[in-house]
Amino acid sequence: VTTERGTVKPVVSQRIAYGSVSMNYYNGVSKIESTVPFNNAMSQTSLTLTDQSALLTSVDATERFISEDYDNRLVFRDTHYQNFIENQPSRNRVTAAYFELKNRKEDYSGRFGRQSSSGAGVMGRFDGAAVGYGLTPGVRMNAVAGQLVDVGLGAKPVFYGASVDTGPLTLYAINQTVDGVADRRAVGSELRYFEQGRTAYALLDYDTIYSTVNIALLQGTIGGGSDTSYHFLLDHRKAPYISTKNALNGASTT
């Protein structure tokens, strides 16, 4: 665009929608043949059973809005397992359903809805909110709160936490309760290192309720030449992770 004051670069906004739908049918049949003696003769019987008859449908949809200031998106992912065998249950699992707001000029962001953990002490997929704000180019403050969803039967743990990113280092603290009882309280750090031909990631998670290391992890890659690379992994962790709810799995205690 040309004006009396010169050339001005136009602001371009884009709305992009993309996704996919896939369907897979699974069928399994077993045939059992047996031979038994009956009246001084051998009698043969055959039994055919349908072990599996199911349709698996996966939906993945994203709508993205991009402008000079914003990069926002809506994300939805769902998997439905339709079981056609009588008296066998069908299942549906929404793995993601969130709105993400990201301002590039002011350096703040937020993600609201069902989402996967991005670290900072959150142990799994949750329904909630994760927000962040860049104080300086090298320091970013983050907060997260929500309810875990992939924890099996019983009450779902509720948590809130905060973290700070300073370059490659993240420091965090998190508190988690279930039915009003202290479930998990931890502090930890994450360290990321990237260089040409070398990468490393370290994680330390320490539970302050039970005074024990929950996770101590170090992994990385070292390039040994044009056609060679070396990978290493040191992983010490509690499985399942330390929490009051996990300690009571299988117990009659409420």
N, C-alpha and C positions, 0 to 999 in steps of 0.2 A: 504494500500500500504506500503510495507516494503522496505526501502533503506538502504545504508551503514550507514546513520546517525540515523537510527531508524524508527519508524512508523509514517507516515504522514497521517492525516485524509483526505480522498479525498473530493474534492469540488463537491457537488451534485447539479445539476441544474434540474429544473422541468418545464415543460410546460403543463398546465392543461386547458382543455376546457370543459365547461359544460353549460347547459341551458335547456330550456323547451319551448314547444309550446302548447298552449291550444286553443280550439275552442268551443264556445257555441252558439247554435242557439236558438233564442227567438221568440215565435209566440204568438200573442194575437188576439182573434176574439170576437167581440161584436154582439149580436143578439137583435134587437129591434122589439117588437111586439106591435101593437096598434090596437084598436078597435074603430071605428067611425060609427055613424048612417048614412045610405045612402038609400033613397027611402023607408023609414019606415022599414028598416032592418039594422042589425048590420053588418058592413063590417070589416074584419080583414086583416091587412097587416103585412108583416114581412120583415125586412131589416137586412142583415148580412154584417158587415164591418170588414175588417182586420185592426186592430189597430197597430199591431207590427209584423214585419217579418224582422229579422236582424241576422247577423252572427258576433259575437264578437271574434276576434282573438288576442291573446296576445303572444308576443315573448320576451323571456328573455335569453340573451346569454352573457357569460363571458369567456374570455381567460386570463389566469394568468401565468406569468413567475416568477419563484422563483429561486434565486441563493444565494450564500453566502452574497452578498452585496445588492441585489435588490429584491423587491417584487412589480412587476408591473402588471397592468391588463388593459384589454379593456372590456368595459361594454356597452351593448346595450339593451334597453327595449322599446318596442313599442306596442301600442294597436290600432287595426283598427276596426271600427264599420261600417260594410257594411249593408246599409239599402236597402231592396228590394221593399219597397213601392214606387210607382211612385210619382215623384216630392218631395220626401223627401231626405234630404242630408245625405251623408255618411261622416264619420269623421275619421281622423287618428291623433294619438298623440304620439310623441316620448317623452317619459318621461326621458330617460337617453341615452346619447351617448358620452362617454368620455374615455380618456386615462389617467391612473393614474401612476405616477412615484414615487417610494419610495426607497430611499437609506438608509439602516439601519446603515451602518457604519458611514457615514458623517451626518446622521440625517437631510436630506432635502427631500422634497416631492413636488409634483405638480399634479394638476388635471386639464385637459383641455378639454372643450367641454360642452355639455349640462349636467347639474348636479343639484342636490337638495341642498338647503341651509343647511349649517352645523352650523348656528348661526352667531355670530360676526356682527349682525345688518342687514344681508341680508334677505329680506322679500320675500322668495319664490324661485322657480326654475329659473335658469338663464343659458344663454350661455356665457361662459367666462372662466376665469382661477382663480385657488386658489392655492397659493404656500406657503410653510413654511420652516423655517430653525431653527434648535436647536442651540442656542448660547451656552448654558450650559445644563447639565442634567435636570435642573429645570426651564429653561427659553426658550421659543420658540417664534419666530417672524413670523407673518403671513401677507399676503397681498391677496386681492381679487379684481377682476374687471370683469364687464360683463354687460349684458343686461337682464332684467327680461322678461320672456316669458308668464307667466300666469296672465296677467293683463287686459284681455278683449280687447275691441276695442280701437283704437287710437294708438298714439305713445307709444313705449316701453321705460320705464325709463332706463337710463344708470347710473352705479354707480361705485365707487371705494372706498376701505377702507383698514384699517390696524388694526391689533390686536396683543396683546402680551399675552401669556399663562405663568403664574407663578404658577406652581402646580395646585391647584384646582380653581384658579381665572383667568378669562379672562377679559381684558379691551380692548375696541374697539372704533373706530371712523369711520364714514362712510358718504360719500357725494353722493347724487343722483340728477340727472337732467333729465328733459324731454323736448325735443325740445329746449334745451339751457336754459331753465328756472329752477331755483332752485326748486327741488321737495321735497327732504328730506335731512336733515343734522342732524345727531344724534351722541351721545356718550352713552356708556353703559357698563355694566359689567355682567358677568355670574359667578356664584359660584356653585361648585359641592362638595358634601360631601358624603363619603362612609365609612361605618363602619359596622361591623358585626351586622345585624339586624336593621340598621338605614341608611337611605339615604335622601338626601335633594338636591334640585336644586332651585336656585334663579336667577332671571333675572330682570334687570332694564334698560329700554331704554328711553332716554330723548331727545326730539327733540329741537335743539337749534334755529331753524328758528322760530318756533311758541311758544317756551318757555313753553313746557308742557310735562308731563310724558306720553309717548306712551304706555309702558307696565311696570307693576310691578307685578312680579309673584313669588310665593313661593309654592313649592310642595314637598312632601316627604312621607316616610314610616317609621313607628316605629314598630318593632316586639314586640308583647305582650306575646309571649310564643310559644310553639311548634306548636300550631294550630290556633294562632290568630295574626293578624297584623292590624295596624291602618294606614289609608291613609288620608292625608290632602292636600287641595288645596286652595290657596288664589290667585285670578286672577283678576287684574284690568287692562283693556286695552281699547284702542280706536278701534272701529270696523266700517269701515275699518281703518287701521292704518293711522296716520297723514301723509299727503303728499298733495302737491298742486294739483296733478292729481286727487286724491280721493275727494278733496274739490270741484272740478269742475264737478264731475259726474252728468250728467243730465242737466248741464247748457249749454247755447248757446255760452258762451265765449270760444274762441279758445286758 
